Amino acid sequence: MAGEVSPPPGLTPPQQALWWLERGGLSLGPEWEKAHAICQSNEGDPAHDLVHALAHLIEGDLGNSDYWYRRSGDAPVSRDPHAEWRRIADRLGGPARQD
């Protein structure tokens, strides 16, 4: 991912949001804002809502995160954002993590 300034082509919007979260180190900042905006662009879609839940988990807003997990029809397996990122990326066929 180093040197890339935008998600690779062919990713769905939820996968792009995951990419931005990863690019931002799973922390708050401009990449988090981009990911959050993508999630908000199609609220009600389970994949968007699932990544939205992860964004709020990263933010530390567990109540809001739980709300979006419920809306997505999913539940967190872990409160660790890194573990949840991997799980959600696996579920959505998202981008590989670049550790």
C-alpha positions as CSV (number, residue, x, y, z in Angstrom):
1,M,0.0,0.0,0.0
2,A,3.0,2.3,0.5
3,G,3.0,5.1,-2.1
4,E,-0.6,4.6,-3.2
5,V,-2.9,7.6,-2.8
6,S,-6.1,6.0,-3.8
7,P,-7.6,2.5,-3.4
8,P,-6.7,0.0,-6.1
9,P,-9.2,-0.2,-9.0
10,G,-12.0,-2.7,-8.8
11,L,-12.8,-2.4,-5.1
12,T,-16.4,-1.9,-4.0
13,P,-17.2,1.2,-2.0
14,P,-17.2,-0.8,1.3
15,Q,-13.9,-2.3,0.3
16,Q,-12.5,1.2,-0.5
17,A,-13.6,2.3,3.0
18,L,-11.7,-0.6,4.5
19,W,-8.7,0.4,2.4
20,W,-8.9,4.0,3.7
21,L,-9.2,2.7,7.3
22,E,-6.1,0.6,6.8
23,R,-4.2,3.4,5.1
24,G,-4.9,5.6,8.1
25,G,-3.5,3.0,10.5
26,L,-6.9,2.2,11.9
27,S,-6.9,5.5,13.7
28,L,-8.7,8.8,13.4
29,G,-7.6,11.2,10.7
30,P,-8.2,12.2,7.1
31,E,-8.3,8.6,5.9
32,W,-10.9,7.7,8.6
33,E,-12.9,10.7,7.4
34,K,-12.8,9.4,3.8
35,A,-13.9,5.9,5.0
36,H,-16.7,7.3,7.1
37,A,-18.0,9.4,4.2
38,I,-18.1,6.3,2.0
39,C,-20.0,4.4,4.7
40,Q,-22.5,7.3,5.0
41,S,-23.1,7.4,1.3
42,N,-25.2,4.2,1.3
43,E,-26.6,3.8,4.8
44,G,-28.9,0.8,5.0
45,D,-26.7,-1.4,2.8
46,P,-25.4,-4.1,5.1
47,A,-21.8,-4.0,3.8
48,H,-21.6,-0.2,4.2
49,D,-23.2,-0.4,7.7
50,L,-20.7,-3.1,8.7
51,V,-17.7,-1.0,7.8
52,H,-19.4,2.0,9.4
53,A,-19.5,0.0,12.6
54,L,-15.8,-0.6,12.4
55,A,-15.2,3.1,11.8
56,H,-16.9,3.9,15.0
57,L,-15.1,1.1,16.8
58,I,-11.9,2.7,15.7
59,E,-13.2,6.0,17.0
60,G,-13.9,4.5,20.4
61,D,-17.6,5.2,20.2
62,L,-18.9,1.8,21.2
63,G,-22.5,2.7,21.4
64,N,-22.5,4.1,17.9
65,S,-20.5,1.1,16.7
66,D,-23.0,-1.3,18.2
67,Y,-25.8,0.5,16.5
68,W,-24.2,0.1,13.1
69,Y,-23.3,-3.6,13.8
70,R,-27.0,-4.2,14.5
71,R,-28.1,-2.3,11.3
72,S,-25.6,-4.5,9.4
73,G,-27.1,-7.7,10.8
74,D,-23.7,-8.6,12.2
75,A,-22.0,-8.5,15.6
76,P,-18.4,-7.8,16.6
77,V,-16.3,-10.9,17.4
78,S,-13.7,-8.6,19.0
79,R,-13.4,-5.1,20.3
80,D,-9.9,-5.0,18.8
81,P,-10.1,-2.9,15.6
82,H,-7.3,-4.8,13.9
83,A,-9.0,-8.2,14.5
84,E,-12.3,-6.7,13.3
85,W,-10.7,-5.2,10.2
86,R,-9.3,-8.6,9.3
87,R,-12.7,-10.3,9.9
88,I,-14.6,-7.8,7.9
89,A,-12.1,-7.7,5.1
90,D,-12.3,-11.5,4.9
91,R,-16.1,-11.3,4.9
92,L,-16.3,-8.6,2.2
93,G,-13.4,-9.9,0.2
94,G,-11.6,-6.7,1.0
95,P,-8.0,-5.6,0.5
96,A,-5.2,-7.6,2.0
97,R,-3.6,-6.1,5.1
98,Q,-0.1,-4.8,4.6
99,D,1.5,-5.5,7.9
